[in-house]
Amino acid sequence: MNELIEVKGLKSYYPIKRGVLQRTAGYVKAVDDVSFVLREGETLGLVGESGCGKSTLGRTLLQLAKPTDGEVLYLGTDLTKLNQGRLKPYRRELQMIFQDPYASLNGRKTVRDIVKEPLLIHGLFTPQEREERMLMMLEKVGLRAAFADRYPHEFSGGQRQRIGIARALMLRPKVIVADEPVSALDVSVQAQVLNLMQDLQEELALTYLFIAHDLSVVKHISTRVGVMYLGRIVELADKASLYANPQHPYTKSLLSAVPVPNPKAKRERILLKGDIPSPANPPVGCAFHTRCPVAVEICSQRRPELREIAPGHSAACHLI
Ligand code: SF4
């Protein structure tokens, strides 16, 4: 598979302002030196607890937020260096699906206007063609043409997410960053939306960065999976390798919480102590050492780098 996007040393820091003078008292390191590639046609699942920086990473990759440092190479062009004007054609190719479709859809607009809007913004096609494309897209995502005149509040959560997906696909993008697209949905509806996303991926040759907070959601849909902790990727591997043979202690703890289909197959639950530390004040050394069940002395002194430990399988841990 060809590399579509290469992320190199990406950092997103946000200043913490204090006092009347609003002096910068430190930085929240939401994304801290992240590198990976996204290959054409794959789904890279990105998993971690809330606050680990995965959503910021997704937004920064799409240039919805400018990074503090690092590069986002899309077919060789560094998007971080482009101004808004030069970025516009790339925005067509890189789209986002949001977690809460209700919040991301304008409640005062009909489905017709919401789905057609991206074409209008980019000045594409005649009014007649826009209407036809909108109707075609509604059908593709499993919504009836009669729904075009309704408003977002008239739909269920799953239908609203279908509207969000239809809107994101109108510009025929190549890459979709899906930020927890099924987290707000009932479990019964989650599978339907995931299946729809998979069908659309095949039909439209899409590449997904699929963000989720637990490993069970991304298991079915992903080609590879990356696990994030406090702004960094701590493990990245092919799906089969990650689920069958997790190496990083944090991945092991996340996996131990995933229910197994066979009740006789016992898996010991690894409970982590405490909460995820603040990204404004991450622990020195390995950021996971304050919660790691197997931490040793060096873990609080030196930060382990993400390195390849087997073909296609990388992890950041001193003990591996
Ligand atoms: Fe645990 Fe140390 Fe490995 Fe970090 S480097 S995951 S603290 S064993």
Boltz pocket constraint, residues with backbone or C-beta under 6 A from the ligand:
constraints:
  - pocket:
      binder: B
      contacts: [[A, 248], [A, 249], [A, 250], [A, 286], [A, 287], [A, 288], [A, 289], [A, 290], [A, 292], [A, 293], [A, 294], [A, 295], [A, 296], [A, 299], [A, 302], [A, 304], [A, 316], [A, 317], [A, 318], [A, 319]]
      max_distance: 6.0
